[in-house]
Amino acid sequence: MAKYKLKLPKMGESVAEATVTSWLKEVGDTIEIDEPILEIATDKVDSEVPSEVEGVLVERFYNVDDVVQVGEVLAIIETSGDDNEVEEDNGVIESVNEEDLVEAPIQEAVNYVNESVAVAQQVVEAPVLTSTENRFYSPLVKNIAKAEGISQAELDAIQGTGKDGRVTKNDILLFLENKNGTDSPVKTKVEPVDLKTTKVEIKTPVISSGEDEIIEMTRMGKLISHHMTASLQTSAHVQSFIEADVTNIWNWRNKVKNEFQKREGEKLTFTPIFMEAIAKALREYPLMNISVQGDKIIKKKNINLGMAAALPDGNLIVPVIKNADQLNLVGMTKQVNDLANRARINQLKPDEIQDGTYTVTNVGSFGSVMGTPIINQPQVGILALGAIRKVPAVIETPEGDFIGIRYKMFLTHSYDHRVVNGALGGMFVKAVADYLEAWDTNREV
């Protein structure tokens, strides 16, 4: 018999920890390959951790609401098979008899001692931060506090917004932002205030009566609220609007959608058609495919399109289509349908919502003619697709102008005016409209 270590997998470069939200298996339960063992939550997405082996769950190391670092062992699964055929690198703990143990080389012992001394010196030099009965701090919060030189008293003074008042990563980052400002909880020096130039924010308390219903925001709702507010405070939002005639696309889709679904087993919606046009426009205007880092502009090599998807609880999540400009329409359709379907049933993987470089949101799916979306940081642009409407329009022909019925929609481009000027923002959305209006009605899929 061998024992497999189920570890918290890496979930993107910016995700260092996760919270256990529920265990799907109890100790003693039989586990199949790829069967979910537990559910976890990060600051980006809720996800399941599946098993890579089949066996029996023999030990669990964390309880619900515990915070786990990436790479830490979550549970032990006992598998059948020869111990000698499995390796430690694969997460398997081999059963070893005492007579099989050999004495380590002297040099290895010396290296171990030297490393231990170095670690001990670092521990002595760093401030000791501890949790108490009333204040629990996750390893990530402690590491941030140590790196930024936050004392135990300062850490204890931070008001936590997590479960049971726990200090979250966002809480400590907000504390660092305000540490030298007027909102710092440990600031003692009072600076003079110029009432002529100082903006005073007056917060009116919300008073609820006995007839009102008080609804607690969900964890994802709180995150979305924070991210949207932070985006408005970070980027100088400007919008450009353009109306596109998509009559050719409407007629072409009606002509090919049944054959497409019969052949590919997928529904051909308008979304992948629009995503293809946006990916082409980003390739034509690469300075829309950027991020801002301080005073520097990071020009992204890959075109990764985020696709805002509505969840059953009313929240939104943004799965990402990687290298969207390299997909044909069939590939784009399969990606769009797969990500949208798995988003609705909460089966997205953490890396499937990472590394987006530009975002698209379909406000028309809710009947909106247009919208002014908020930029998904750290990107610099987001495009809102309005509802397709049948409207009277002037049609220009060599024989003259006449009035006809056309299918039209509004495209709203929100962009960061810190780095994207009106010319670039307008030309980009115009390019998207041009691609859509020039659609080949004889195109083969």
C-alpha positions in Angstrom: 0.0 0.0 0.0 1.2 3.5 -0.7 0.0 6.9 0.5 -0.7 9.8 -1.8 -0.4 13.4 -0.6 -3.2 15.6 -1.9 -1.7 19.1 -2.1 -3.3 22.5 -2.8 -2.5 23.0 -6.5 -1.1 26.2 -7.9 -3.9 28.5 -9.0 -2.2 31.3 -10.9 0.8 33.5 -10.1 -1.2 36.0 -8.0 -3.0 33.3 -5.8 -0.9 32.2 -2.8 -3.6 30.7 -0.5 -7.2 29.4 -0.4 -9.8 28.8 2.2 -11.4 25.4 2.7 -15.2 25.9 2.3 -16.4 22.3 2.5 -15.2 18.7 2.4 -16.9 16.5 -0.1 -15.4 13.3 1.2 -15.1 11.9 4.7 -12.3 9.8 6.1 -12.8 6.2 5.0 -14.6 7.1 1.8 -13.4 5.5 -1.5 -12.0 8.0 -4.0 -12.0 7.7 -7.8 -9.6 9.4 -10.2 -10.6 13.0 -10.9 -13.3 12.9 -8.2 -13.6 16.1 -6.2 -12.4 15.8 -2.6 -13.1 19.3 -1.2 -14.2 22.8 -2.3 -11.9 25.8 -1.8 -12.3 29.6 -2.3 -9.7 32.2 -3.3 -10.1 35.9 -3.8 -10.8 35.2 -7.4 -12.9 32.0 -7.8 -14.5 29.1 -6.0 -13.2 25.7 -7.1 -12.9 22.0 -6.4 -9.8 20.0 -5.7 -9.9 16.6 -7.5 -7.8 13.5 -6.8 -5.2 12.3 -9.2 -5.3 8.8 -7.9 -7.9 6.3 -6.7 -7.9 4.9 -3.2 -9.3 5.6 0.3 -9.2 8.9 2.1 -7.4 8.1 5.4 -6.5 11.6 6.8 -7.6 15.2 6.5 -5.3 18.0 7.8 -7.6 21.1 7.6 -11.1 22.0 8.7 -13.7 24.2 7.0 -12.7 27.9 7.0 -9.0 27.1 7.5 -6.6 29.0 5.2 -4.2 26.8 3.2 -1.0 27.9 1.4 -0.4 26.6 -2.2 1.6 23.4 -2.1 0.5 22.4 1.4 -0.8 18.9 2.0 -4.6 18.8 2.3 -5.2 15.1 2.9 -3.7 11.6 2.6 -5.2 9.0 0.2 -4.1 5.4 0.6 -3.7 3.7 -2.8 -3.1 0.1 -3.8 0.1 -0.9 -5.6 3.8 -1.5 -5.0 5.5 1.1 -2.9 8.6 0.8 -5.0 6.8 1.9 -8.2 5.8 5.3 -6.9 7.9 8.3 -6.3 7.9 11.1 -3.8 7.9 13.7 -6.6 4.4 12.5 -7.5 3.1 13.3 -4.1 3.3 9.7 -2.8 4.6 8.8 0.6 6.3 5.4 0.5 6.1 3.0 3.4 9.6 2.4 4.6 10.9 -0.1 7.2 13.4 1.0 9.8 16.0 -1.5 8.5 15.8 0.4 5.1 16.9 3.6 6.6 20.6 4.6 6.2 22.6 7.3 7.9 22.7 10.6 5.9 26.1 11.7 4.6 28.0 14.1 6.9 28.1 16.9 4.4 24.3 16.7 4.0 24.0 17.1 7.8 26.4 20.1 7.8 24.3 21.8 5.0 21.2 21.1 7.0 22.6 22.7 10.1 23.9 25.8 8.2 20.5 26.3 6.6 18.8 25.9 10.0 21.1 28.6 11.5 20.3 31.0 8.6 16.6 30.5 9.0 16.9 31.0 12.7 18.7 34.3 12.2 16.0 35.5 9.9 13.4 34.5 12.4 15.2 36.4 15.2 15.6 39.5 13.1 12.0 39.6 11.8 9.1 40.8 14.1 7.3 38.0 15.8 3.6 38.1 14.8 1.2 35.8 16.5 -2.5 34.9 16.5 -4.6 35.0 19.7 -7.8 33.4 20.7 -9.8 36.4 19.4 -7.5 37.3 16.4 -6.4 34.7 13.8 -3.9 35.7 11.1 -3.3 33.6 8.0 0.3 32.9 6.9 -0.2 35.3 4.0 -1.2 38.2 6.2 1.7 37.5 8.6 4.1 37.4 5.7 2.9 40.7 4.3 3.1 42.2 7.8 6.7 41.0 8.3 7.8 42.2 4.9 6.3 45.7 5.5 7.5 46.0 9.1 4.0 46.1 10.6 4.2 45.6 14.4 1.9 43.3 16.4 0.1 46.3 17.9 -0.6 47.7 14.4 -1.7 44.3 13.1 -4.1 43.9 16.1 -5.5 47.4 15.4 -6.6 46.6 11.9 -10.3 46.0 11.5 -10.9 42.7 9.8 -13.7 42.2 7.2 -13.4 38.5 6.9 -15.3 35.7 8.6 -15.5 36.3 12.4 -13.6 39.6 11.9 -10.6 37.9 10.4 -8.0 40.2 8.8 -7.9 39.5 5.0 -5.2 40.3 2.4 -7.3 43.2 1.2 -7.6 44.5 4.8 -3.8 44.6 5.3 -3.2 46.1 1.8 -5.8 48.8 2.5 -4.0 49.5 5.9 -0.7 49.9 4.1 -2.3 52.3 1.6 -3.7 54.4 4.4 -0.7 54.1 6.8 0.6 57.5 6.0 -2.8 59.0 5.4 -5.6 60.3 7.5 -7.3 57.0 7.8 -4.5 55.2 9.5 -5.6 53.6 12.8 -2.2 54.1 14.4 -1.4 57.7 13.2 -0.8 60.1 16.1 0.5 63.2 14.3 -2.3 65.6 13.3 -1.6 67.5 10.1 -3.2 71.0 9.5 -6.2 70.9 7.1 -6.9 73.5 4.5 -10.7 73.6 4.4 -10.6 75.5 1.0 -8.9 72.7 -0.9 -9.7 69.6 1.2 -12.5 67.5 0.0 -14.7 66.3 2.9 -16.6 63.1 2.4 -19.8 63.0 4.4 -21.2 59.5 4.9 -24.9 59.4 5.6 -25.8 56.4 7.8 -28.4 54.0 6.5 -31.2 53.5 8.9 -33.3 50.3 8.6 -36.7 49.8 10.0 -38.3 46.7 11.3 -40.0 46.1 8.0 -36.8 46.1 6.0 -34.9 42.9 5.1 -31.2 42.9 5.7 -29.2 40.7 3.3 -25.6 39.8 3.9 -23.4 40.3 0.9 -21.9 37.1 -0.5 -18.1 36.6 -0.4 -18.0 37.1 -4.2 -20.3 40.1 -4.0 -17.9 41.8 -1.5 -15.0 41.1 -3.8 -16.8 42.5 -6.9 -17.7 45.6 -4.9 -14.1 46.1 -3.8 -12.7 45.5 -7.3 -15.1 47.8 -9.1 -14.6 50.7 -6.6 -10.8 50.2 -6.8 -11.0 50.3 -10.6 -12.8 53.6 -10.6 -10.3 55.0 -8.2 -7.4 53.7 -10.4 -8.4 54.4 -14.0 -9.6 57.6 -15.7 -12.7 56.1 -17.4 -13.7 57.5 -20.8 -16.3 56.0 -23.2 -16.7 56.0 -26.9 -19.9 54.8 -28.6 -20.5 53.5 -32.1 -23.4 51.9 -33.9 -22.8 48.9 -36.1 -25.0 47.4 -38.8 -24.9 43.7 -38.2 -27.6 42.7 -40.7 -25.2 40.5 -42.7 -24.2 38.7 -39.6 -27.8 38.2 -38.5 -28.8 36.7 -41.9 -25.7 34.6 -42.2 -26.1 33.1 -38.8 -29.7 32.2 -39.5 -28.5 30.5 -42.6 -25.8 28.3 -41.1 -26.7 27.8 -37.4 -28.6 24.5 -37.9 -26.0 22.9 -40.0 -23.3 24.1 -37.7 -25.0 22.6 -34.6 -25.6 19.3 -36.4 -21.9 19.1 -37.5 -20.1 20.5 -34.4 -22.6 19.7 -31.7 -22.4 23.4 -30.6 -24.9 26.3 -30.8 -23.5 29.2 -32.9 -24.4 32.3 -30.9 -23.4 35.9 -31.8 -20.8 36.1 -29.0 -18.0 34.1 -30.7 -18.5 36.2 -33.9 -18.1 39.4 -31.9 -15.1 37.9 -30.0 -13.4 37.1 -33.3 -13.8 40.7 -34.5 -12.5 42.1 -31.2 -9.4 39.8 -31.3 -8.7 41.1 -34.9 -9.0 44.7 -33.7 -6.6 44.1 -30.8 -4.1 42.7 -33.2 -4.5 45.8 -35.3 -4.3 48.1 -32.3 -1.8 46.4 -29.9 -1.7 49.4 -27.6 -5.2 48.5 -26.4 -3.7 45.2 -25.3 -1.6 46.7 -22.4 -1.5 47.1 -18.7 -0.1 50.0 -16.5 2.5 49.4 -13.9 3.4 52.7 -12.2 4.9 54.9 -14.9 5.5 52.0 -17.2 3.3 50.4 -19.9 3.3 46.6 -20.2 2.6 45.6 -23.8 1.1 42.1 -23.7 2.3 39.5 -26.1 -0.8 37.3 -26.0 -4.4 38.4 -26.7 -6.4 36.8 -23.9 -10.1 37.9 -24.0 -12.1 38.0 -20.8 -15.8 37.2 -21.2 -18.1 38.4 -18.5 -20.6 35.7 -17.6 -23.6 36.1 -15.3 -24.0 33.6 -12.5 -27.3 32.2 -11.1 -26.9 34.3 -7.9 -26.6 37.5 -10.0 -22.9 37.9 -9.6 -20.5 38.1 -12.6 -17.3 36.1 -13.3 -14.9 36.6 -16.2 -13.4 33.4 -17.7 -10.6 34.1 -20.1 -10.1 32.8 -23.7 -6.3 32.4 -24.1 -4.7 33.4 -27.4 -8.1 34.3 -28.8 -6.6 35.7 -32.1 -5.3 32.2 -33.0 -8.7 30.6 -32.9 -11.0 30.1 -35.9 -14.7 30.6 -35.5 -15.3 26.9 -34.6 -12.6 26.9 -32.0 -13.9 30.3 -30.6 -17.4 28.9 -30.4 -16.4 25.8 -28.5 -14.3 27.9 -26.0 -17.1 30.4 -25.5 -19.8 27.8 -24.9 -17.6 25.6 -22.7 -16.5 28.5 -20.4 -19.9 30.0 -20.2 -21.5 26.6 -19.3 -19.0 25.8 -16.6 -19.1 29.3 -15.2 -22.9 28.9 -14.5 -22.3 25.6 -12.6 -19.2 26.9 -10.7 -16.8 24.5 -12.3 -14.2 26.9 -13.6 -10.6 26.3 -12.7 -8.6 29.2 -11.2 -6.2 29.5 -14.1 -9.2 29.9 -16.4 -10.0 33.3 -15.0 -6.4 34.5 -14.9 -4.2 36.6 -17.3 -6.9 38.4 -19.3 -5.7 41.3 -21.3 -9.0 42.8 -22.5 -12.6 42.1 -21.5 -15.9 41.9 -23.3 -19.4 42.1 -21.6 -22.7 41.4 -23.4 -25.1 43.9 -21.8 -27.5 43.2 -24.7 -28.3 39.7 -23.3 -30.3 41.5 -20.5 -32.0 43.8 -23.0 -29.8 46.8 -22.6 -29.2 48.9 -25.7 -25.8 50.1 -24.3 -23.9 50.4 -21.1 -20.8 52.1 -19.6 -18.8 49.2 -18.2 -16.0 49.5 -15.5 -12.6 48.4 -16.6 -11.4 45.0 -15.3 -8.0 45.9 -13.7 -5.2 45.8 -14.6 -6.5 46.0 -18.2 -7.1 49.3 -19.9 -10.2 48.6 -21.9 -13.6 46.8 -21.9 -16.2 46.6 -24.6 -19.9 46.4 -24.0 -22.1 44.7 -26.6 -25.6 46.2 -26.8 -28.8 44.4 -27.8 -29.3 43.8 -31.5 -32.4 45.8 -32.6 -34.4 45.9 -35.9 -34.6 49.5 -36.8 -35.4 51.7 -39.9 -32.2 53.0 -41.4 -30.9 55.0 -44.5 -29.3 52.6 -47.0 -27.0 54.1 -49.6 -26.9 52.5 -53.0 -25.6 53.5 -56.5 -29.2 54.2 -57.4 -29.7 56.5 -54.4 -30.7 56.4 -50.8 -33.7 54.7 -49.4 -35.2 53.6 -46.1 -34.9 49.9 -45.1 -35.1 47.6 -42.1 -31.7 46.8 -40.6 -30.3 45.0 -37.6 -28.1 47.3 -35.6 -26.4 47.4 -32.2 -24.3 49.8 -30.1 -20.7 49.1 -29.1 -19.5 51.0 -26.0 -15.8 51.1 -25.4 -14.6 52.1 -21.9 -10.9 52.8 -21.7 -8.2 54.2 -19.4 -7.5 57.8 -20.4 -4.3 57.7 -18.4 -2.7 55.8 -21.3 -5.3 55.5 -24.0 -6.3 58.8 -25.8 -9.6 59.4 -27.5 -8.2 58.8 -30.9 -6.9 55.3 -30.1 -10.0 54.4 -28.1 -12.3 55.6 -30.9 -10.3 54.0 -33.7 -10.3 50.7 -31.9 -14.1 50.4 -31.5 -14.5 51.7 -35.1 -12.3 48.8 -36.3 -14.5 46.3 -34.4 -17.6 47.8 -36.1 -15.9 47.7 -39.5 -15.1 44.0 -39.1 -18.7 43.2 -38.2 -20.2 45.3 -41.0 -17.9 43.8 -43.6 -19.0 40.2 -42.8 -18.9 37.8 -45.7 -22.4 36.4 -46.2 -20.9 33.5 -48.2 -18.4 32.5 -45.6 -17.9 28.8 -45.0 -17.5 27.5 -41.4 
